Structure formats: structure tokens, C-alpha cells
Amino acid sequence: KTPLLQLGILFYLVIAEGICLEKLPKVYNPVYIFQMGIYLVDVMLQEHDMIVRKGLKLCARMLDNIHELLPSVELDIDIYHNFCTNLVKVLLYSPSKRNRQDTLKVLRSFILKFDIPGRYLLIKIILTTSKHKGLTGYLTTMYKDMIFESLVKPSPYISGSNFKILLLNYICKLENGAQ
């Protein structure tokens, strides 16, 4: 019955600020904490700038605690789509430059916590929800880095039809023709 925003602030104080962290039992896996905390961060991202900053710091700290790649099957949960949408909104529309910079760091860290299929899906989701040219360029650079990584370990998400779909439908598509 506790409001999610209040619970999010409690998570922020304990996880991000480390208040009484040593007194809490450490029985949960960092991946589980992230999966549960992402709901709270999503609520915090929809508030005013000060709360958004705390949500970004909480998310960054939870991501830093994860030391393994998350499988792409995790992305079937709707909260990840909502989280990406709200991150993009903060990134593009926040009046605070610091929040926009922190959001970009969190977005990059979030994408890189997934395996190659997960990264591909996240980049595709964000490209479909946002038409911002700067963000498209940034995600294109991340995809280029994935291609470079695939030279060592090939992946079907970096070549073939998946590559063609992402390249032609999202990256190389000019809304107003040649500019």
C-alpha cells in the first residue's frame, strides 16, 4: 500500500546513497534487484527534475552492480519498453542539461548490459519510438560498435536480414528525402 514514488526514494537512499546498506541482508541477486527496481525508476522518471536525477542515479547504481549479460528474453516484459520510452523523453525534453547527460550514460549502460540480440532489440525499439536525429546517430554508432564486436564472434543480428531491416528502415531513412 506504499506509493511507488516513496518506495523509489527509499530504494534510492539505500542503494544509490548507501544509507544503512551494511545492515541489510544481501540475499537477492543484483539482477533481481534491478528487475524489481526498474519499476520504481520508471515512476521516478515521470516526476520533476530532482526526482528524475535520483531515479537516474538509482538506475546507474543498480546497473553497475550487475556483472553479467542479461538475456534478450528479459525484454518481453512491458516495463522495459516503458522504461526506454521514458528515458528517451527525459533525454530529449528535460530542461536540465545534467539530467540529459546522465540519461545518455544510463541508456548506454542499460543497452550494454544485454546480450547481442537484446542490444539489437533495444536499439530497434528506441529507433521506432524516437525520430530525433542526434539520438539516431548515437544509436547508429552503438550498432557500429556491435558490428565491430561481431568480427570476433559472429551474430545473425549484425548481418543478413536483421542488418538490412535496421539499416534501411531506421538508420538510413530520411523523412524528408535528401537533405
CYANA upper distance limits for C-alpha pairs under 8 A (distance plus 0.5 A):
  2 THR  CA      6 GLN  CA      7.45
  2 THR  CA      7 LEU  CA      7.20
  3 PRO  CA      7 LEU  CA      6.94
  4 LEU  CA      8 GLY  CA      6.46
  4 LEU  CA     40 LEU  CA      6.66
  4 LEU  CA     43 VAL  CA      7.53
  5 LEU  CA      9 ILE  CA      6.81
  5 LEU  CA     40 LEU  CA      7.27
  5 LEU  CA     43 VAL  CA      6.91
  5 LEU  CA     44 MET  CA      6.81
  6 GLN  CA     10 LEU  CA      6.82
  7 LEU  CA     11 PHE  CA      6.73
  7 LEU  CA     40 LEU  CA      7.71
  8 GLY  CA     12 TYR  CA      6.59
  8 GLY  CA     37 GLY  CA      8.11
  8 GLY  CA     40 LEU  CA      5.41
  8 GLY  CA     41 VAL  CA      7.15
  8 GLY  CA     43 VAL  CA      8.36
  8 GLY  CA     44 MET  CA      7.45
  8 GLY  CA     55 GLY  CA      8.15
  9 ILE  CA     13 LEU  CA      6.67
  9 ILE  CA     54 LYS  CA      8.20
 10 LEU  CA     14 VAL  CA      6.75
 11 PHE  CA     15 ILE  CA      6.20
 11 PHE  CA     16 ALA  CA      8.02
 11 PHE  CA     37 GLY  CA      8.06
 11 PHE  CA     58 LEU  CA      7.95
 12 TYR  CA     16 ALA  CA      5.52
 12 TYR  CA     17 GLU  CA      7.02
 12 TYR  CA     54 LYS  CA      7.12
 12 TYR  CA     55 GLY  CA      7.65
 12 TYR  CA     57 LYS  CA      8.16
 12 TYR  CA     58 LEU  CA      5.74
 13 LEU  CA     17 GLU  CA      5.45
 13 LEU  CA     18 GLY  CA      6.87
 13 LEU  CA     19 ILE  CA      6.30
 14 VAL  CA     18 GLY  CA      5.34
 14 VAL  CA     19 ILE  CA      5.35
 14 VAL  CA     20 CYS  CA      6.94
 14 VAL  CA     21 LEU  CA      6.29
 15 ILE  CA     19 ILE  CA      8.02
 15 ILE  CA     21 LEU  CA      7.53
 15 ILE  CA     58 LEU  CA      7.21
 15 ILE  CA     61 ARG  CA      7.52
 15 ILE  CA     62 MET  CA      7.93
 16 ALA  CA     57 LYS  CA      6.82
 16 ALA  CA     58 LEU  CA      5.54
 16 ALA  CA     61 ARG  CA      6.19
 16 ALA  CA     62 MET  CA      8.36
 20 CYS  CA     24 LEU  CA      7.40
 28 TYR  CA     32 TYR  CA      6.95
 28 TYR  CA     33 ILE  CA      7.12
 29 ASN  CA     33 ILE  CA      6.90
 30 PRO  CA     34 PHE  CA      6.58
 30 PRO  CA     62 MET  CA      7.59
 30 PRO  CA     65 ASN  CA      6.47
 30 PRO  CA     66 ILE  CA      6.14
 31 VAL  CA     35 GLN  CA      6.66
 31 VAL  CA     66 ILE  CA      6.57
 32 TYR  CA     36 MET  CA      6.71
 33 ILE  CA     37 GLY  CA      6.29
 33 ILE  CA     62 MET  CA      7.85
 34 PHE  CA     38 ILE  CA      6.33
 34 PHE  CA     59 CYS  CA      8.27
 34 PHE  CA     62 MET  CA      6.12
 34 PHE  CA     63 LEU  CA      7.54
 35 GLN  CA     39 TYR  CA      8.02
 36 MET  CA     40 LEU  CA      8.06
 37 GLY  CA     41 VAL  CA      6.76
 37 GLY  CA     59 CYS  CA      8.29
 37 GLY  CA     62 MET  CA      8.49
 38 ILE  CA     42 ASP  CA      6.52
 38 ILE  CA     59 CYS  CA      7.72
 38 ILE  CA     79 ILE  CA      8.06
 38 ILE  CA     83 PHE  CA      7.99
 39 TYR  CA     43 VAL  CA      7.00
 39 TYR  CA     79 ILE  CA      7.26
 40 LEU  CA     44 MET  CA      6.75
 40 LEU  CA     55 GLY  CA      8.41
 41 VAL  CA     45 LEU  CA      6.61
 41 VAL  CA     55 GLY  CA      5.50
 41 VAL  CA     56 LEU  CA      7.78
 41 VAL  CA     58 LEU  CA      7.73
 41 VAL  CA     59 CYS  CA      7.02
 41 VAL  CA     83 PHE  CA      8.49
 42 ASP  CA     46 GLN  CA      7.38
 42 ASP  CA     55 GLY  CA      8.31
 42 ASP  CA     79 ILE  CA      8.47
 42 ASP  CA     82 ASN  CA      7.85
 42 ASP  CA     83 PHE  CA      5.94
 42 ASP  CA     86 ASN  CA      7.45
 43 VAL  CA     47 GLU  CA      7.75
 44 MET  CA     51 ILE  CA      6.34
 44 MET  CA     52 VAL  CA      6.07
 44 MET  CA     54 LYS  CA      8.19
 44 MET  CA     55 GLY  CA      5.82
 45 LEU  CA     51 ILE  CA      7.68
 45 LEU  CA     52 VAL  CA      5.24
 45 LEU  CA     55 GLY  CA      6.68
 45 LEU  CA     56 LEU  CA      8.14
 45 LEU  CA     86 ASN  CA      6.92
 45 LEU  CA     87 LEU  CA      7.73
 45 LEU  CA     90 VAL  CA      7.77
 46 GLN  CA     52 VAL  CA      7.65
 46 GLN  CA     86 ASN  CA      7.60
 47 GLU  CA     51 ILE  CA      6.47
 47 GLU  CA     52 VAL  CA      6.65
 48 HIS  CA     52 VAL  CA      6.65
 49 ASP  CA     53 ARG  CA      6.65
 49 ASP  CA     94 SER  CA      8.06
 49 ASP  CA     96 SER  CA      7.63
 49 ASP  CA     99 ASN  CA      8.02
 50 MET  CA     54 LYS  CA      7.03
 51 ILE  CA     55 GLY  CA      6.66
 52 VAL  CA     56 LEU  CA      6.63
 52 VAL  CA     99 ASN  CA      7.95
 53 ARG  CA     57 LYS  CA      6.70
 53 ARG  CA     99 ASN  CA      6.59
 54 LYS  CA     58 LEU  CA      6.60
 55 GLY  CA     59 CYS  CA      6.59
 56 LEU  CA     60 ALA  CA      6.55
 56 LEU  CA     99 ASN  CA      8.45
 56 LEU  CA    102 ASP  CA      7.39
 56 LEU  CA    103 THR  CA      7.12
 56 LEU  CA    106 VAL  CA      7.45
 57 LYS  CA     61 ARG  CA      6.66
 58 LEU  CA     62 MET  CA      6.70
 59 CYS  CA     63 LEU  CA      6.60
 59 CYS  CA    106 VAL  CA      7.66
 60 ALA  CA     64 ASP  CA      6.60
 60 ALA  CA    106 VAL  CA      6.27
 60 ALA  CA    109 SER  CA      8.21
 61 ARG  CA     65 ASN  CA      6.91
 62 MET  CA     66 ILE  CA      7.37
 63 LEU  CA    109 SER  CA      7.55
 63 LEU  CA    110 PHE  CA      7.37
 63 LEU  CA    113 LYS  CA      8.08
 66 ILE  CA    113 LYS  CA      8.33
 68 GLU  CA    113 LYS  CA      7.79
 69 LEU  CA    113 LYS  CA      5.72
 69 LEU  CA    114 PHE  CA      5.55
 69 LEU  CA    115 ASP  CA      6.14
 70 LEU  CA     74 GLU  CA      7.77
 70 LEU  CA    113 LYS  CA      6.49
 70 LEU  CA    114 PHE  CA      5.04
 70 LEU  CA    115 ASP  CA      6.57
 70 LEU  CA    118 GLY  CA      8.43
 71 PRO  CA    114 PHE  CA      6.48
 71 PRO  CA    115 ASP  CA      6.23
 71 PRO  CA    118 GLY  CA      7.11
 72 SER  CA    114 PHE  CA      7.00
 72 SER  CA    115 ASP  CA      6.88
 72 SER  CA    116 ILE  CA      8.45
 72 SER  CA    117 PRO  CA      6.33
 72 SER  CA    118 GLY  CA      4.58
 72 SER  CA    119 ARG  CA      8.31
 72 SER  CA    121 LEU  CA      8.39
 73 VAL  CA    118 GLY  CA      8.17
 75 LEU  CA     80 TYR  CA      6.59
 75 LEU  CA     81 HIS  CA      8.21
 75 LEU  CA    118 GLY  CA      7.63
 76 ASP  CA     80 TYR  CA      8.42
 77 ILE  CA     81 HIS  CA      8.20
 78 ASP  CA     82 ASN  CA      6.92
 79 ILE  CA     83 PHE  CA      6.35
 80 TYR  CA     84 CYS  CA      6.59
 81 HIS  CA     85 THR  CA      6.69
 81 HIS  CA    125 ILE  CA      7.97
 82 ASN  CA     86 ASN  CA      6.65
 83 PHE  CA     87 LEU  CA      6.56
 84 CYS  CA     88 VAL  CA      6.65
 84 CYS  CA    107 LEU  CA      8.42
 84 CYS  CA    126 ILE  CA      7.30
 85 THR  CA     89 LYS  CA      6.78
 85 THR  CA    126 ILE  CA      7.79
 85 THR  CA    129 THR  CA      7.60
 86 ASN  CA     90 VAL  CA      6.74
 87 LEU  CA     91 LEU  CA      6.53
 87 LEU  CA    103 THR  CA      7.04
 87 LEU  CA    107 LEU  CA      7.65
 88 VAL  CA     92 LEU  CA      6.54
 88 VAL  CA    126 ILE  CA      8.17
 88 VAL  CA    130 SER  CA      7.98
 89 LYS  CA     93 TYR  CA      6.14
 89 LYS  CA     94 SER  CA      7.89
 90 VAL  CA     94 SER  CA      5.44
 90 VAL  CA     99 ASN  CA      7.94
 90 VAL  CA    100 ARG  CA      6.98
 90 VAL  CA    103 THR  CA      7.51
 91 LEU  CA     99 ASN  CA      7.95
 91 LEU  CA    100 ARG  CA      5.17
 91 LEU  CA    101 GLN  CA      8.10
 91 LEU  CA    103 THR  CA      6.25
 91 LEU  CA    104 LEU  CA      7.14
 92 LEU  CA    100 ARG  CA      7.70
 94 SER  CA     99 ASN  CA      7.37
 94 SER  CA    100 ARG  CA      6.89
 96 SER  CA    100 ARG  CA      6.95
 97 LYS  CA    101 GLN  CA      6.74
 98 ARG  CA    102 ASP  CA      6.58
 99 ASN  CA    103 THR  CA      6.40
100 ARG  CA    104 LEU  CA      6.81
101 GLN  CA    105 LYS  CA      7.04
102 ASP  CA    106 VAL  CA      6.71
103 THR  CA    107 LEU  CA      6.48
104 LEU  CA    108 ARG  CA      6.69
105 LYS  CA    109 SER  CA      6.65
106 VAL  CA    110 PHE  CA      6.38
107 LEU  CA    111 ILE  CA      6.69
108 ARG  CA    112 LEU  CA      6.68
109 SER  CA    113 LYS  CA      6.78
110 PHE  CA    114 PHE  CA      7.94
111 ILE  CA    118 GLY  CA      8.20
111 ILE  CA    119 ARG  CA      6.00
111 ILE  CA    122 LEU  CA      7.13
111 ILE  CA    123 ILE  CA      8.29
112 LEU  CA    119 ARG  CA      7.20
114 PHE  CA    118 GLY  CA      5.67
114 PHE  CA    119 ARG  CA      6.23
115 ASP  CA    119 ARG  CA      6.66
116 ILE  CA    120 TYR  CA      6.63
116 ILE  CA    146 MET  CA      8.04
116 ILE  CA    155 SER  CA      7.98
116 ILE  CA    157 TYR  CA      7.64
117 PRO  CA    121 LEU  CA      6.70
117 PRO  CA    157 TYR  CA      6.70
118 GLY  CA    122 LEU  CA      6.60
119 ARG  CA    123 ILE  CA      6.59
120 TYR  CA    124 LYS  CA      6.63
120 TYR  CA    143 TYR  CA      8.15
120 TYR  CA    157 TYR  CA      7.09
121 LEU  CA    125 ILE  CA      6.52
122 LEU  CA    126 ILE  CA      6.65
123 ILE  CA    127 LEU  CA      6.55
123 ILE  CA    139 LEU  CA      6.92
123 ILE  CA    143 TYR  CA      8.24
124 LYS  CA    128 THR  CA      6.67
124 LYS  CA    166 LEU  CA      7.45
124 LYS  CA    170 TYR  CA      8.30
125 ILE  CA    129 THR  CA      6.86
126 ILE  CA    130 SER  CA      6.54
127 LEU  CA    131 LYS  CA      7.22
127 LEU  CA    136 THR  CA      7.03
127 LEU  CA    139 LEU  CA      8.40
127 LEU  CA    170 TYR  CA      6.84
128 THR  CA    170 TYR  CA      7.77
130 SER  CA    135 LEU  CA      8.34
130 SER  CA    136 THR  CA      8.49
131 LYS  CA    135 LEU  CA      8.36
131 LYS  CA    136 THR  CA      7.58
132 HIS  CA    136 THR  CA      6.65
133 LYS  CA    137 GLY  CA      6.62
134 GLY  CA    138 TYR  CA      6.75
135 LEU  CA    139 LEU  CA      6.62
136 THR  CA    140 THR  CA      6.49
136 THR  CA    171 ILE  CA      7.34
137 GLY  CA    141 THR  CA      6.77
138 TYR  CA    142 MET  CA      6.95
139 LEU  CA    143 TYR  CA      6.65
140 THR  CA    144 LYS  CA      6.61
140 THR  CA    171 ILE  CA      7.26
141 THR  CA    145 ASP  CA      6.78
142 MET  CA    146 MET  CA      6.87
143 TYR  CA    147 ILE  CA      6.82
144 LYS  CA    148 PHE  CA      6.83
145 ASP  CA    149 GLU  CA      6.76
146 MET  CA    150 SER  CA      6.68
146 MET  CA    158 ILE  CA      7.78
147 ILE  CA    151 LEU  CA      7.29
147 ILE  CA    158 ILE  CA      6.28
148 PHE  CA    152 VAL  CA      8.39
149 GLU  CA    153 LYS  CA      7.29
150 SER  CA    154 PRO  CA      5.07
150 SER  CA    155 SER  CA      6.67
150 SER  CA    158 ILE  CA      7.48
154 PRO  CA    158 ILE  CA      8.11
155 SER  CA    159 SER  CA      7.54
156 PRO  CA    160 GLY  CA      7.08
156 PRO  CA    162 ASN  CA      7.62
157 TYR  CA    162 ASN  CA      5.91
157 TYR  CA    163 PHE  CA      6.86
158 ILE  CA    162 ASN  CA      7.29
158 ILE  CA    163 PHE  CA      5.90
159 SER  CA    163 PHE  CA      5.34
159 SER  CA    164 LYS  CA      7.99
160 GLY  CA    164 LYS  CA      6.85
161 SER  CA    165 ILE  CA      6.51
162 ASN  CA    166 LEU  CA      6.77
163 PHE  CA    167 LEU  CA      6.46
164 LYS  CA    168 LEU  CA      6.36
165 ILE  CA    169 ASN  CA      6.11
165 ILE  CA    170 TYR  CA      8.15
166 LEU  CA    170 TYR  CA      5.90
166 LEU  CA    171 ILE  CA      6.90
167 LEU  CA    171 ILE  CA      5.39
167 LEU  CA    172 CYS  CA      6.21
168 LEU  CA    172 CYS  CA      5.83
168 LEU  CA    173 LYS  CA      6.68
169 ASN  CA    173 LYS  CA      6.38
174 LEU  CA    178 ALA  CA      7.12
174 LEU  CA    179 GLN  CA      8.39
